[in-house]
Amino acid sequence: MTAESEAAIAAENARIGAMLSDRGLTPDQIFRIMRDQVHPAMQEALAAVEAGADVDDIVFEIRRRDGHE
């Protein structure tokens, strides 16, 4: 992913987050909504991080499982 596409995604996420916040949602509610809209592997990774897992271990395991390592 290029820096430009990462910036575009970040800007869109910020726009959506601001819109939801303006409608009275809490940051936790916004996070859960956005988390539920991502790829299943990302949902798995986010849940593991929330549970205290090491990010590098999660990324390695997902990449290994998907045949990238």
VMD Tcl script that draws the C-alpha trace (Angstrom):
set ca {
  {0.00 0.00 0.00}
  {1.35 3.40 -0.91}
  {1.63 6.33 1.45}
  {-0.99 8.13 -0.66}
  {-3.52 5.32 -0.34}
  {-2.83 5.02 3.40}
  {-3.43 8.76 3.75}
  {-6.67 8.51 1.76}
  {-7.90 5.66 3.96}
  {-6.96 7.55 7.13}
  {-8.79 10.66 5.88}
  {-11.91 8.64 5.05}
  {-11.82 6.91 8.44}
  {-11.48 10.28 10.16}
  {-14.42 11.66 8.16}
  {-16.61 8.68 9.06}
  {-15.51 8.83 12.71}
  {-16.36 12.54 12.91}
  {-19.77 11.94 11.32}
  {-20.58 9.18 13.83}
  {-19.28 11.27 16.73}
  {-21.49 14.17 15.63}
  {-24.43 11.78 15.92}
  {-23.57 11.04 19.55}
  {-21.65 7.77 19.32}
  {-18.82 7.19 21.76}
  {-15.27 6.45 20.55}
  {-15.73 2.81 21.65}
  {-18.93 2.48 19.63}
  {-17.25 4.02 16.59}
  {-14.30 1.64 16.94}
  {-16.62 -1.38 17.10}
  {-18.58 -0.24 14.04}
  {-15.42 0.31 12.00}
  {-13.84 -2.94 13.25}
  {-16.88 -4.90 12.11}
  {-16.54 -3.50 8.58}
  {-13.05 -4.87 7.92}
  {-11.68 -8.12 6.52}
  {-12.16 -11.14 8.83}
  {-8.38 -11.48 9.31}
  {-8.25 -7.89 10.54}
  {-11.18 -8.55 12.89}
  {-9.26 -11.52 14.27}
  {-6.11 -9.45 14.70}
  {-7.93 -6.59 16.44}
  {-9.63 -9.00 18.84}
  {-6.29 -10.62 19.67}
  {-4.62 -7.22 20.28}
  {-7.51 -6.19 22.53}
  {-6.93 -9.43 24.46}
  {-3.25 -8.51 24.93}
  {-1.55 -10.55 22.21}
  {1.69 -9.40 20.60}
  {1.01 -7.64 17.29}
  {4.06 -9.11 15.53}
  {2.99 -12.64 16.51}
  {-0.51 -12.03 15.18}
  {0.71 -10.66 11.86}
  {3.16 -13.54 11.44}
  {0.48 -16.15 12.19}
  {-2.07 -14.62 9.78}
  {0.55 -14.31 7.02}
  {1.74 -17.88 7.65}
  {-1.79 -19.23 7.58}
  {-2.56 -17.35 4.37}
  {0.59 -18.70 2.71}
  {2.69 -15.53 2.74}
  {5.44 -16.78 5.07}
}
mol new
graphics top color blue
foreach p $ca { graphics top sphere $p radius 0.5 }
foreach p [lrange $ca 0 end-1] q [lrange $ca 1 end] { graphics top cylinder $p $q radius 0.2 }
display resetview
